């Protein structure tokens, strides 16, 4: 989720909005960003192999 679920924000407006978000953005943790480029690319390839064709 791009934002924490709170009373003011309960996530995406609908399933379509969530799917669009997943197509456009890739969310990663702060700890992953501390990895070397090679390690981070390996993680990204697992979820998004088409990015590296």
Kinemage of the C-alpha trace (Angstrom):
@kinemage 1
@onewidth
@group {chain A} dominant
@subgroup {mainchain}
@vectorlist {calphas} color= white
{ca unk a 1} P 0.000 0.000 0.000
{ca unk a 2} L 1.315 3.433 -0.800
{ca unk a 3} L -0.161 4.802 2.418
{ca unk a 4} L -1.030 3.350 5.777
{ca unk a 5} L -4.682 2.488 6.184
{ca unk a 6} L -6.237 5.036 8.513
{ca unk a 7} L -9.681 6.439 9.118
{ca unk a 8} L -8.902 9.142 6.565
{ca unk a 9} L -7.378 6.792 3.976
{ca unk a 10} L -8.621 3.234 3.608
{ca unk a 11} L -6.381 2.218 0.726
{ca unk a 12} L -7.263 2.251 -2.951
{ca unk a 13} L -10.536 3.532 -4.342
{ca unk a 14} L -11.238 0.167 -5.989
{ca unk a 15} L -9.570 -2.971 -7.341
{ca unk a 16} L -8.837 -1.318 -10.690
{ca unk a 17} L -6.918 1.484 -8.964
{ca unk a 18} L -4.892 -1.093 -7.051
{ca unk a 19} L -4.069 -2.990 -10.279
{ca unk a 20} L -2.972 0.222 -12.028
{ca unk a 21} L -0.729 1.025 -9.074
{ca unk a 22} L 0.848 -2.440 -9.254
{ca unk a 23} L 1.528 -2.022 -12.994
{ca unk a 24} L 3.230 1.350 -12.581
{ca unk a 25} L 5.041 1.252 -9.251
{ca unk a 26} L 7.360 -1.151 -7.490
{ca unk a 27} L 7.596 -0.798 -3.738
{ca unk a 28} L 10.672 -1.962 -1.890
{ca unk a 29} L 11.875 -1.806 1.670
{ca unk a 30} L 14.503 0.538 3.023
{ca unk a 31} L 16.694 -2.463 3.811
{ca unk a 32} L 16.577 -3.611 0.154
{ca unk a 33} L 17.752 -0.174 -0.954
{ca unk a 34} L 20.863 -0.614 1.182
{ca unk a 35} L 21.900 -3.695 -0.816
{ca unk a 36} L 24.495 -3.566 -3.548
{ca unk a 37} L 23.212 -2.853 -7.065
{ca unk a 38} L 23.757 -6.489 -8.024
{ca unk a 39} L 21.738 -7.802 -5.049
{ca unk a 40} L 18.929 -5.291 -5.604
{ca unk a 41} L 18.697 -6.167 -9.306
{ca unk a 42} L 18.410 -9.855 -8.382
{ca unk a 43} L 15.458 -9.055 -6.113
{ca unk a 44} L 13.799 -6.905 -8.774
{ca unk a 45} L 14.231 -9.634 -11.396
{ca unk a 46} L 12.304 -12.095 -9.232
{ca unk a 47} L 9.128 -10.011 -9.342
{ca unk a 48} L 9.654 -8.214 -12.654
{ca unk a 49} L 11.641 -10.317 -15.129
{ca unk a 50} L 10.200 -8.390 -18.093
{ca unk a 51} L 12.094 -5.287 -16.936
{ca unk a 52} L 15.373 -7.018 -17.753
{ca unk a 53} L 14.700 -8.621 -21.159
